């Protein structure tokens, strides 16, 4: 129930009768919606209370691991050193042919 239309005819007695019927079954419990009283939070104020930050941490660790393994596998390729054609046996054959 809200008090938005309490000034209209018949709404105040209805509200009072409703509160009176609650009183008969023990202490009355009245719940207030703090949103209408100025306690408004944003979505970003709600996010730290959820598991989303830890999920982002886990996702970033996973992405760093993927980038690390990819860079290790697909890093720069080094060409092998050229094989020297001046082995001792070729030198002997060349000198023998002279």
Wavefront OBJ file of the C-alpha trace (Angstrom):
o trace
v 0.000 0.000 0.000
v 1.193 3.486 -0.723
v 0.020 6.865 0.414
v -0.068 8.274 -3.115
v -3.857 8.508 -3.163
v -4.467 9.065 0.550
v -6.076 12.463 -0.091
v -8.824 10.928 -2.231
v -12.148 10.122 -0.619
v -12.298 6.804 1.215
v -8.614 5.972 0.966
v -7.643 7.136 4.471
v -10.287 4.976 6.212
v -9.260 2.020 4.031
v -5.626 2.484 5.026
v -6.473 2.821 8.732
v -8.733 -0.255 8.643
v -6.002 -2.241 6.946
v -3.476 -1.252 9.612
v -6.031 -2.051 12.338
v -6.599 -5.559 10.962
v -2.861 -6.243 11.069
v -2.715 -5.182 14.715
v -4.964 -8.047 15.838
v -2.443 -10.808 15.023
v 0.478 -9.609 17.185
v 2.773 -6.663 16.788
v 2.279 -4.953 13.445
v 5.040 -5.300 10.915
v 5.254 -2.467 8.427
v 7.730 -2.679 5.579
v 8.988 0.540 4.004
v 10.270 0.820 0.510
v 13.375 2.948 0.922
v 13.585 3.646 -2.794
v 10.805 6.202 -2.530
v 12.458 7.806 0.510
v 15.698 8.659 -1.291
v 17.833 5.547 -0.736
v 18.421 4.934 -4.418
v 21.353 2.866 -5.538
v 22.827 2.530 -8.964
v 23.656 -0.652 -10.815
v 27.379 -0.093 -10.180
v 26.669 0.243 -6.463
v 24.987 -3.160 -6.545
v 27.676 -5.000 -8.542
v 30.285 -5.257 -5.700
v 27.748 -7.235 -3.644
v 27.556 -9.931 -6.316
v 30.075 -12.549 -7.556
v 30.714 -10.495 -10.714
v 34.028 -8.952 -9.502
v 35.513 -12.375 -8.716
v 34.286 -13.658 -12.067
v 36.113 -10.770 -13.760
v 39.283 -11.615 -11.827
v 39.064 -15.252 -12.900
v 38.368 -14.263 -16.497
v 41.370 -11.926 -16.560
v 43.649 -14.652 -15.133
v 42.373 -17.025 -17.795
v 42.978 -14.489 -20.578
v 46.506 -13.793 -19.332
v 47.207 -17.541 -19.300
v 45.853 -17.918 -22.839
v 47.948 -15.000 -24.094
v 51.042 -16.385 -22.364
v 50.643 -19.867 -23.857
v 49.849 -18.457 -27.292
v 52.880 -16.178 -27.254
v 55.124 -19.072 -26.165
v 53.849 -21.261 -28.987
v 53.627 -18.617 -31.680
v 56.603 -16.485 -30.770
v 59.273 -15.347 -33.171
v 60.748 -18.106 -35.314
v 64.514 -18.287 -35.524
v 66.056 -19.755 -38.629
v 68.766 -22.327 -37.954
v 72.346 -21.275 -38.383
v 73.661 -22.005 -41.906
v 75.789 -25.093 -42.208
v 79.383 -24.252 -43.033
v 80.500 -25.645 -46.344
v 84.146 -25.538 -45.251
v 84.471 -28.913 -43.620
v 88.036 -30.330 -43.367
v 87.335 -33.087 -45.882
v 86.260 -30.630 -48.572
v 89.426 -28.639 -47.947
v 91.527 -31.743 -48.477
v 89.651 -32.657 -51.681
v 89.993 -29.089 -52.989
v 93.755 -29.037 -52.291
v 94.105 -32.470 -53.869
v 92.358 -31.262 -57.015
v 94.841 -28.422 -57.434
l 1 2 3 4 5 6 7 8 9 10 11 12 13 14 15 16 17 18 19 20 21 22 23 24 25 26 27 28 29 30 31 32 33 34 35 36 37 38 39 40 41 42 43 44 45 46 47 48 49 50 51 52 53 54 55 56 57 58 59 60 61 62 63 64 65 66 67 68 69 70 71 72 73 74 75 76 77 78 79 80 81 82 83 84 85 86 87 88 89 90 91 92 93 94 95 96 97 98
